[in-house]
Amino acid sequence: MTGMKRRHFLHSTLTLPAIAQALSAMSLPAQATVQLARPQWRADPFALGVASGEPRPDSVLLWTRLYPGPAVPGQSASERQQQAFFEAQSGMRADQFCAVSYEIFSDEALTKRVQRGEFITHARRGWSVHVRAQGLRPDRPYWYRFQSGAAQSPVGRTRTAPAPDAAVSRLRLALASCQHYEQGHYAAHADIARQDLALVLFVGDYIYESTNPKYIVRPHTGGLPSTLPAYRERHALYKLDADLRACHAAHPWICTWDDHEVENDYANDQNRSYTDPAAFLARRAAAYQAYFEHMPVWPVAPGSGDGPQGLDDLDFAQPRIYQHYAWGQLADLWTLDCRQYRSPQPCRDPIKGGGRVVVSCQESEAAERTMLGQEQAQWLAQGLAASRRQWRLLAQSTQISSTGVNTPVGRSIFTDGWDGYSAARRQLLQTVVDAKVNNVVALGGDVHQNVAAQLRLESNNPQSPIVASEFVATSITSRGMGEFALARIRASNPDILHARSDERGYALVDITPERMHTQFLTTPFPAQAGAKLQLQAQFQVLAGQAGVQAVN
């Protein structure tokens, strides 16, 4: 199709529901011309599958990305190489725009279509597609698919959240994190895909930028990512795993991130090698852009409450990912960002930054040190104070309860965790006290171990009341710490009722008005393809009674 004015193109070729999607897909001035291509695919453009996320009572976010395969298998490909390969496999030019159609159905047989439309994508967004499907009915399953040219995507299943005032009897979710591609297979995702769930809650380390030669089961390709093309390749490699694709296609996801989506142990504009902050922020922006291009997640617009942001306004240098979700009258859920706004780790090694184990680090107790940043902390405090639902879930990327170890010369702590931000942890828990709310449960990941713990204003002090509960899911694949180190942590932290780091898997969380029941489902490290997960342990939190209890 020859070029035409954007406004004429939109109104003459797109259905009205698609116009808003197309506008948000194009970062163009009002009088720019658009060349809409008609792809002739030589390879499957939907090899990365489909996904959905951010379930609301009347909407979900549908995702796919046109990806005909790696430009240079097993190697790093430049942006130009990736574009040339895409052009050869699609019959399009990289400077053209492509309309991807979508359909949404209310039945699994795909006979009752409730919506259809088109989304305009292009090279500057990595040919990704994010459809904000609105006008849906609350608490309903839907099925969806995409089409580009003659190519059709797999079918995905999603679900909307209940109406805000609905009396909901159950919320069943999978809590997961830390899926190092090299260190095992995604047996946990295969198991999650088979479960009857409302959603998957993924709390960080979706990809890993790093490698460890000692634990490679299957290798990364493309080397260490530091640019947008390289991060795109890493995300695509992970999405090519069939079990991960199946898990995305089976359930809507709610997500936040941790450090490995960018670089291990980064904190705000600081990384471990003390790179110039401007240079590191450029790398971080590239990693953030690749993340959003590959996930059923879209940043929140500044000043819009929890509304989505269009590509026209998007700043990948500082995208907001933290959000609030409600599940009827049963639960409020806040996803938190523990990386973008945090203070650098305390007591840093002057040669090698990031987190480390130190003894008697007074800097960790400084009142000005923050994990969430002032704006996010205030947003959460206001949300907790206003919450009137039965359960309050804090989804964040790591373990809040202390993991310090008592030694003859003082207590040792790992500075990248909440122990390195003890005043911020106390402030977070004081926020719960000040809000005068109960049934608060923190859900985390990062530490590669299953954890059930009590949360007190003063960690491990039996005279300090329990104000919240905590469950941390072990990693999908990433290796955990050794038993000797973990035994010392358990002995020094009576607030931890359960901690095991030798197995991989996820946590199955079942919430009713009366209780929250958590099962840790695991398989030995390294996770093998086709492995069957077993019950490691189970715990519960009873409504109105802060603290976790073992279930026999």
N, C-alpha and C positions, 0 to 999 in steps of 0.2 A: 504494500500500500504506500502510495506517495505521501509526503508530509502534508499536514494540515494543522490549522490552529488548534491548540489543545482544547479550548472550550467547544469548538465545533466537533472535534473528534469525539469528545466525551458524550455530548448530547445526541450525536447521530449514530453512535455504534454501541453504546452501553445501556443496559437496563438501569433504571433509576437507583435501585439498591447498590449497584456497582459503582456509581459515580463517586460516592464518598471514599470507597476503597481505592479507586484509581487515583483520586486526588492525593490521598495520603501516601500512595506508593511512589509518586513522582515528585522529585525535588526540582521543579522547573518554574521559571517565571511565567506569568499569565499568558504572554504572547509567544511562548516557545512553541516550536513545531515538534510533532511526535511522529515517529516512523514505527508503525505497528507491523511486526514481522509475522509471517506464517511459518512456524517451524516445520521442518521435515526431519524427524528424529531418526538417527542411525543407531542410537543406543537408548536404553530406558532412562528417561529423565527423572523418574520417580524412584531411583535406586535407594535414596535415603529414607523412603517411606513417608508416612504422614503422622501428624501428632495434633493434639489439642491441649488446651490449658486455660487457666484463669477462669474457672467456671463461676458464673454469676446466675442469679435467678432467671434472667432473660437473655443471656448471651454466653458464648464461649469463643475462644480464640483458636482458629484452625490454622495449621501450619503445613507447609511442604517447601521443598527447594528443588528447582530444576538442576539436576546434576547428572550428566551422562557418564561419569566415571573419572578416575584420576588422570590428570594430564600426562604425568610421567610416573607410572607405578613404582612405588618403593623409593622415590626420590623427591626432593623439594622442587616444585615447579614455580617459576616466576609468575607474576600476574599476567604478563603477556603470553606465556606458555599456556596458562589456564584459559585465557580468552581464546587463543587460537584453537585449542582443543574443543572448547565449547562451540565455536563457530563451525568447525568441521563436523561435529556430531549433530548439530541442530539445524544447519543451513541458514542460520541467522548471523548478522553482524553484531559485535559487542556493543555498538552504539545504538542499537534498535531497542524497541520495547516489545514485550510479549504479553498477550492476554492469556491468563490461565483461568479456565472456568471451574466452578465448583457447584456441587449439588449437596443438599442436606435432606435427609429422609427421616421419618418418624418410625420406620419399621426396618428390621434387619433384612427383609427380602427386597428392600429398595423399590417398593411399589407406591409408597405414599410420600412423594416429594413435597417438602414444605418451603424450600428456598432454592434458588439458583442465582448465579451471578458470575461476574468476571473480576479478576484482580490483575492490575497491570504491574509487572515487575521488570527489572532491568539489571544491568551488570553492576551498577553502583551499590545495589543492595544484595549482591551475590546471587541474583535470580531467586531470592527467597520470596515466599508468599505468606502473608499474615492476614487472614480474613477475620474480622471481628463480626461474627454472625450474631445479629441482634434480632429482637422480636420473637425469641423462642419462649416456650412454656417452662415454668419452673419444675425442677425435680423430675426431669424426663430424660430418657436415653435418646440419642440421635445418632444416625450413621451418616457419613460424609465421604466424598471422593472428589478428586480433581481430574482435569483433563487439559492436555496441551497438544495441539495438533491431533494426530491420531493416537497419541499415547494416553493411557488412563492409569491413574494411581491405584494402589490398593485401597480397600475400604477401611476407614477408621470408625471406631465407636467412641462416643463421648457422652457426657451427662451434664445437665445444668444443675445449679444449686437450688435448694428449696427456696420458697418465698421467705422474705425476712421474718414474717410473723408466723410461719408454719410451725406446728407442734411436731417436731421431728423425733422419731423414736430411735434413730441409729445413724451413726457416721462411721464407716469402715474405711480405713486408709492404710497405705503402705508407706513407711518411713524409710528412706534410703539415702545413701551418699557414697562417695569415694569409689569410683569404678575405674581403677587403673587398668587400661586395656592390656598392658603387657603382663600383668601379674595374675591373670586368670580369665576364665570364661564367665559369661553372664547367666549362669544358672539361676541366680536370684531373680533376674528380670523375667526369665521364662516362667518361674513360679508365680511371680506377681501378675503376669499376663493372664494366668489361669484363674486367679482369685476373683471373687465377686466383690468389687470395691467401688467406692464413690470417687476416689482419686488417689494419685500417687503424690506424696510430698517429698521432693528431692531437695536436700539442704546443702549441696555443695560438692565441689570437685567432680564435676561432670566429665571433664577431660583432665588429663595430666600433661603438662608441658615437659616433664622430666622423665628420666629413665633410671633404672637400677639394674645393671647387668646380672646381678646375682639372682634375680627373681623373674626372669623373662620366660613366660610361657608362650607368648606370641609377640612379635616385635612391633613397636611403633614404626611408621614410615615417615620420611620427610625431615628427620633431624629435629633440632630444638627450635620451636616456633618463636619468632619475635616480630613478624610482620603479619599484615592482614591476610595475604595469600597463604602463609604457612599455618596460621590459626584456622583458616577455612579448611585446609587439608586435614588438620588434626581432628576437627569436628566431624568431617565427612568420614574419616576412617572409623570413628566410633559408631556413627550412624549406620555404617555398612554391616554391623553385627546384627544378625537376624533376630536374636532374642531381645536386644534393645529396641529394635523397630517394632517387634510384636508388643512389647510393653507399652510403647507410645501409642500404638494403634488401638490398644484395648481400653485405656483409661485416660481421662484428662489429668494433666500434671499441674501442680503448683510448685514453683521453684524459687530458690535463691542460690547464691554462689558462695564459694570460699576463695582460697588462694590459687589453686592449681589451674583454674580457668585462665589465669594470667601468668603468675610465677610464684613458686613456693615461698611462703612467709612474707609476701609483700604487705605493706601497711600504708594505705593512702598513697602518697607519692614516693615512698621509699621502698627499695628492694634490698636484697641481701648483699649485693656487691657495691652498694653505695653509688649506683649510677646517677648521673646528673638528673635531678627530678624532671626537667623538661623532656629529656630523652626517654625516661621511664614512662612518663605520662603518655607519650606518643605510642609506646608499645602497649600500654594498658588500654588506650582507646581502640587500638586495632583488635586486641583480644576481646574487649567488650562488644565491638561491632560484630565480630565473628560469632560470639555467643548469641546475641539477639537474632542474627541471621539464621541460626540453626535450632532455635528453641521456640516452643509455643509460649513465648514470653514477650511482652513489649513494655518499654519503659513508661513510667507515669509522667504526664506533663506537669511542669511546675505550676503550682497554683490551681490545679484542677481537682483537688481532693484525691480520689483514686481513679481518675479518668485516664484513658490511654493517650499516648502521644503519637502524632502523625510524623511521618518521615520528614516532612517539610521543616519541623521544629526540632528535630532530634539532634542532640549533642552527645556523641559517644564519649566525649571527654569526661562528662559528669552525668551519666544516666541514672535515674532513680529506679531501683528495682524493688524496694520494700513496699509492701501493700497490706491491706486488710481485706479479709474475706469473712463472710458470715454463712453459717449453715443452719438456716431456719432459726428457731429459738434454742437450738441445742448448743452451738459453739461459735465463738469468735476465734479467728485465726489471724495472727500477724506474722508475716514473713519479714525477717530482719536482715540487714546488710552489715556484716561484721568486718568488712575489709576496706571499703572505699573511704570511710570517714575516721578510722581509728588512729590513735596516736602510735608512733613507732614503738616497737617493743622496748621495755626498760633494760638497763644494764647490758647494752649491746656490745658485742665483741667489736673492737675498732677495726679489725681486719675483715671479719665475716659477720655481716649483719643478720637480721632475722631473729628467729627464736632460738633459745638455748636453755640448758638447765643451769641455774645459778643458785647460790646459797646466800641468804640474808640480803636480798635485793630491796633496799629501802625505796628505791625509785618506783617500784611496782605499786606502792601504796599512796602515791601522790594523788591529791584530790582532783587535779586538773586532767589527769589521764583519762581518755575516753575510748570506748570500744565502738559506740554507735554514732558519736557526734551529737552535738547539742540539738539540732533540728529533729533528727530521727528519734532521739530519746524523749523529747517533748511530745512529738507526735504519738509515740507509744503510751506515754503517761496519760495523755488526754483520752486515748482510746480505751485504756483500762478503766479509767475513772467513769467513762460513759457506758461501759459494757453492762448489759442486763441479761445476757444469755447464761446458760447453765455452766458451760465450760469455756475457759480462756487458754488458748494454745499459743505458745511463743515458739515459732519455728526459726531457729538460728543455726549457724553452721558448726558449732563445736560443743564442748562439754562445759557447763556452767559450774557444776560442783567442783570443789578443789581436788587436785591430783598431786599436791605437794607431798614431799617425803621428809619425815623427821630424821635428822642426822645429829651426831654429837656436836657439830659446830653450827647448827641452825637448820631451819627448814628450807629444803631445796624446792624450787618451782620451775616449771617450764614457762618461759616468758611470752610465748606466742598465744597461750591460752588465756582464759579468764583470770587465772592466778597472776598473770602479769598486769592485770587491770582490776585489782581487788577493790579499789574505791568505786569504780564503775559498776562492778558486780553488786556491791552493797547498795549503790544508788538504784540499780535495777530492781532489786528485791525490796528496797524501801518504797519504791513506786507501787509495788503490789500491796504493801501494807497501807500506804497512804490512800490508795484507791478503795480500801475496805472491800475487796473482792476475794472470793475463795475459788476453789477448783481451778487453780492456775497450774499448768503443766508445761514445762519446757521440753521441746523436741529438738534433738541435735544429732550431729554426725562427727566427721573429721578425725576422731581419735582411733578409728579402726578397732573398736571394741563395743560390745553391748554393755550398757550401763543402766542401772536403776538406782536412783539416789534421792535423798532428801535435800531440800534447799532451805538454808537458814540465813538470817542476817549475819550471823557469826558462824562460819563454817565449822562443823564438827564439834560445836559447843552444845552439849545436851541441855544447857540452861537457856539457850536461844531457841525460840519457838520455830517450828517448821512452817514456812509461809508458802511454799510451792513444792512441786514434785518434778522429777526429771527422768526422761527416757532418752537414751542415746542409742542409735542403731549402729551396729558394726558396719564395716565396709562391704560393698558389693564384691570387690576383688582384692583391694589393697592390703598388703601385709600388715599385721599388727605387731605390737611390741612383745618382747619375750616374757615368759611367765615369771622369771625372777624379779624383773622391774615392776611388773604388775602386782605381784604379791606384796612388795614394799608399799606400793600406792594403797592397796586395800588395807594394809595394817595401819597406815598413817591417817586414814580417812574413814572413820566409822559412819559417816553419812552415806557412803557408797555401800548399798546392800548387795549389789551384784556387779561384777566386771569380769568379762572374758574376752580375750583378744586373739585366741587361737583359731577362730572360725569366721567364715564370711557369710553374708546373707543380708537380712533386712528385718525390720520390726513390723508386725501386723498389729495395728491399733484399732480396737473396736470400742466405740464410744456410745453409751446410752445415757439417758438422764440420771441413772443411778450410779454408773461407774465407768471408768476407763480401764479396759483390759488390754494388756500388751503382751504379745508372744514374740520371742526372739527365735526366728527360724534361720537355721544355719547349715553350712557344709564345711568340711575341713579345708584349710589352706594347702595348696592353691585350689581355687574352685575349678572343677573339671566340667567340660561340656556334658550336658545331660544329667548332672548330679541332682539327686533328690535331697531336698532340704528337710531337716528334722527339727523338732522342738528342743531348744536348748534350755529355756527357762521361761516363766511367765509371771507377771506381776499385775497388780491392779491399784487404782486410786479410787476410793469411794467418795461419792459426792458429799461435800460438807466436811471431809476429813483430810486435811493436808498431809501428804506423805504417801510413799509407795508401800505396798504390802505384797509379800510373796503369795503366790497361788500354787498350792500343791496339786 
